Structures are given as structure tokens and as C-alpha cells.
Amino acid sequence: MNARRLAGFSLVFALVVGLGWSGAVRRGTADRPIAPPAARAQAGSSGPIQVPGPEEHPPELVKLAAEFRAIRESSSAGLPDYAGEAARQKEAVPGFRRRLEALDTAGWSVHSQIDYLLLRSEMDALEFNLRVWRPTSRNPSFYVNQAIANVGRHLTGNRRFRGEAMPYGRLRAQAILQGLTDTGKVLAQARTNLTEMVPALADVALRHPGGGYYTEGGELKYIARHYETWARRTAEFFPEG
């Protein structure tokens, strides 16, 4: 496959290569909390903490958690309907919250009570995202990042810098190109769904495409230039045909 064909996908891949991966590096190990020496010494002297397995937790809590987390996954095998998914989740959350509040926690272990609170916090976070943050209708970066992720997971094997090395196999190359092709569909949803777009968030999308810190030369207006560089360097690694 030659560089001319690849050049038709100029928007998203430059975001993935030039910006998405650099953000992954910055988010790698630097944000992992490190316990102070005294805390590490105390933990080492007391031995490992015994955490109950799933079979030792209330089955109704385990079942509720599994069903709630399932609604956060896309119900579509292909490209999601982002606004439709948000509406589906928004409708479902109150029912899950009622089920959680109806659980009788009397006699539960400390571990199970903590798990109860953690599940409640997950519901709070999702409801805040759906009702307050509302990324599908307010935030252009939501769609840019979705398009990037739709390609980036094929580049890295859904892991940071651990995908198989180039040259790409035929199936993986096809998945990468399909992800790039779907970019137009993602942007079409953005044009329809962004009915309450916030100017400041639009500015972020222009200055920080792909997320991460601002990098001079990484603004959206330089995308075509970055992509041309990527196309020249990688065209030989795609299978012909």
C-alpha cells in the first residue's frame, strides 16, 4: 500500500502518533502513588492483607455490580451511537441506584461494606458524567478522543507501546485502516450531537487534540503536516493490496 492511499486518512492518525502516544507516556508510571518508606515497612512487617474472593461477597452485590458495569459497555458491535448510548445509560442508572439502596447490608463484613460504597461511587461518577459533564453534547474533544482510540487500540494491541512491531499483519492493517475510515462517521455524530458546545472546550480541542499537555506544534492546524511525515515512514510496512 502506497503513501498516496494512506494520505486520505490525514486527520486521526497524526493525532494518534503525534499526540495520543505522548500522552500515554506522560500518564505511564508517573501518576502511580508511592507509599512513604514508613508505610511500606509497616506493610511488609504485617504480611499480606487477606482479601475475600467473589464467593465470599454477598451474591446480590456481585450480581448488581456486574450488571451495572455492563451498561457502560457499548451495546453495538460496530461504531457506537454515542448519544444513544448516553441516553440508554442515563435511563438505566436510577434503577440500579434503587436496587443498591434496597440491599440490606446488616451483618456484612467490612470488605463487603467497602465494596458497596465503591459501587455507589461508580454510579455517582457515571451519573455526574451523564447529567453534569455531558460530553456527548458539550465537548468536541470527546469525539476526537473516541476517533483516536478507535485507531490507537489497533496500533498498540490495546496496551501502551506493546503492540506487535511493524510490518503490520494483513488483518491488523485492515483494522487500522477501518478505524481511520470510521473517523468521518465519528465526526458526523459530533456535528449532530454537539447541541450545547462550550467555547472553552472547543478551544481545548483545537489546542490539545488527543488530550495531554499542550505541545507547541501539536495543534490541530498542523495535523496534515504530521500525517505526511507518518505516511512516508510507514507506507512500506503495510501489506500490498
N, C-alpha and C positions, 0 to 999 in steps of 0.2 A: 504494500500500500504506500503510495507516494505522499509527499508533504502537501500537495495541492488538495487532495481529498480531505486530509486532516484539517486543513486550514478552514474548512467550512464550519468547524466547531470552535471558533476562536474565543468565545466568551468564557465558558466554565472551566476549561482545562487549565488555563492560565491562573485562574483563581485557586484551583486545587494545588497546582505545582508551586506557584509563586507565593501563595498566602496560606492555604489551608495547612500544608505540612509544617510551615514555620511556626504556626500557632500550636501545632501538636508538640513540637519540640519544647516550646516555652511552657506548655502545660504538662510536660512529661513527669519528671520526678520532683520538680521544684516546689510543687504545691502539696507534697506529702508531709503531713505533720510529723515532727520528730520529737519524741518524748525526751524530757530533760534527763541527764545521767542518773539522778537520784530515783526517778520514776522507773527507769529501765532496770536499775539494780534491784529495786523492790519487786518488780515483776518477775525478775529472774530468780529471786530467792524464794518466792512463794509458789513457784511452779505454774504450769498452765492452768487457765481457768476452764473448768468443765462446762461446756455449753450444751444444753439439751438438744437432741436431734428433733426432726419434724414429728416423729412418732410420740414424742413427749410433750408436744404442744397441743392445746385444745384443737381438735379437728375442725370445728366450726370456724376458728380463726384462720387456720391454714387454708381452708377452702375459700373463705371470703377474700383473703389476700391474693390467692391465685386468680380468682375471677376478676378482681379489681385490676390487677396488673395486666390482665389480658385485654382490657378495653383500651389500654394505652398503646397497644399494637395496632397497626393498620389492618383493617378488615378487607383490604383489597390486595390481590396477588400482584397487581401491576402498580402503576404510579397512583399514589393516593389522591383522593379528593380531599384536599386539606380542610376546606371549610366544612365539608360534610362530616369528616372525622371529628372535628372540633364540636360540631353540633351534637353528634352521637354521644361523645364523651360528656358534654355538658348536661345532656338529658339523663345520663346514667348515674352520674355522681351522687345526686341526692338519695337514690335508692340504696346505694352502697353505704352511704353515711347512716341511714336509718338502720340498716342491718348491723352495722358496727355498734351503734349506740344501744341496740337491743340485746347485745351479748351480756350475759351475766358473768362478771369477772370475779365474783366472790370465790375465794379459795384458790385462785390462780397463783402460780409461782411468780416470783419477781421477774424472771426471764419472760414469762408469757405476758405479764402486765406491760413490760417494756415493749414487747413486740406489738401489743395493742396500740400503744402510744405512737410507735413508729408508723404503723399502718394509718393511723389517724393523720399523722403529719404528711404522709404521701397524698392522702385525699385533700388535705388543706392546700398542698402545693399545686396539685392539678387544678383545683377549683380557682385558686388565685390566678393561675396561668390562663384559664379559660374566661374568667369573668373580669379580671382587672388588667392583666398584661395584654391579652387578646392579640397574640402575634399574627394570626392569620388575617386579621382585618386592619392592623395598625403598623406592622413592622416589615418594611421591604427586605431587611436582612434575613428574615425567616425564610423567604423563598430563595434568596441567593444561597444560603447555607444548605437548604434542602437539595438544591441542584448540585452543589459541591459534594455533599455526602453521597448523592446518588452515583457519582463517578468515583470519588475517593475510596469508597469501600472496595471497589474492584482493583484499584491500584495497589492497595496495601494489604489485601486479604482481610479487610475489616480490622486490621491491627496497625499500630504505629510503626512504620518502617520495617515491617516483617513480611511483606508480600514477596512472592517469588520474583527473582531477578528477571530483567528483560534478557532475551526476547520474550514477548508475551505468547502464551499458547493461543490457539485459534479461538477457543471458547471465551477465554478471558479478554482477548482483544475485542471480540464481538460485544461482550458485556460493557466494556469501556465505551465503545462507540455508541451503543444503545443508550447508555447513560447520558452521553453528550447530546444525542439526538433528542432525548426527552427534555432537554433544557427548555426548548421552546414551549413545551406543554406546561412546565412549571411556571414559566414567566407569564403564560396566558392566564393561569389561575391567579397570579398576582394582580394582573390588570383588572380582573373581575372582582377579586375579594378585598382588595385594599380600599375599603369604603370610608375609613376613618384614619387615614395615614397621618402620622405625626411628622412635621417637617424636620425636627431634630433627628428622628430615626432615619428619615430619608438621607440626611446628610451623613449619618454613620455608614449607611450602605454604600455611599459614594466614596467615602474616605477609607473605610475599613472593610472592603469586600472580603468575605470569608472569615471575618472575626479576627481576634488577636489585637495586638497593639498597632498603632499607626506606624507605617513604614514608608519613608519617602520613596516615591517611585512605585508604590504598590496601589495607588489609587485606581479607581475603575477606568479612568481615561487612558491608562497605559496597558490595558488588557491585551489589545491587539498586538502590540509590540512584544509583550511577554510570550504570547502564544506563538508567534512566528519563530521565536527562539526555540521554544519547546518542540515545534513541528520539525524543525531542521535536525534537532538532536535525536528524536525518537522515531522518525518515519521508518528508518531501516529496521527497527525492532518489531514492527507489525508484520504479520504474515501477509503474503500477497493474496489477492482475491477477496 
